Amino acid sequence: MKEKFQKIARHPATQKALMDMKPKKTLWGIVGVILFFIAPEIIAYFYATDIVHFAQNGLSMHPTTLESYNYELLIYLFEDGMSWFNLGFGVVLLVWLFF
């Protein structure tokens, strides 16, 4: 099994797929990783309770279906605080970006 995994890892198609997935070393690549992985987790760390409180207040006003869906989504995303997995994944992508 180990030899099969090593063979797959050394295969040119696998290496090409990994290089295609790698963020580009451009301003947009760096900003994209920061905006989509790191910034939301930093915001969640500082403002998660405020966001959840805002969404719960919005739900108490009996909004329309679409608004209630948005409020429930906010509660779902921020009720547990920040996600260490997403933050770690963003940092790994930033490190991978420079190698």
Buried (B, 14 or more C-beta within 10 A) or exposed (E): EEEEEEEEEEEEEEEEEEEEEEBEEEEEBBEBBBEEBBEBBEEBEEEBEEBBEBBBEBBEEEEEEEEBEBBBEBBEBBBEEBBEEBBEBBBEBBEEBEE
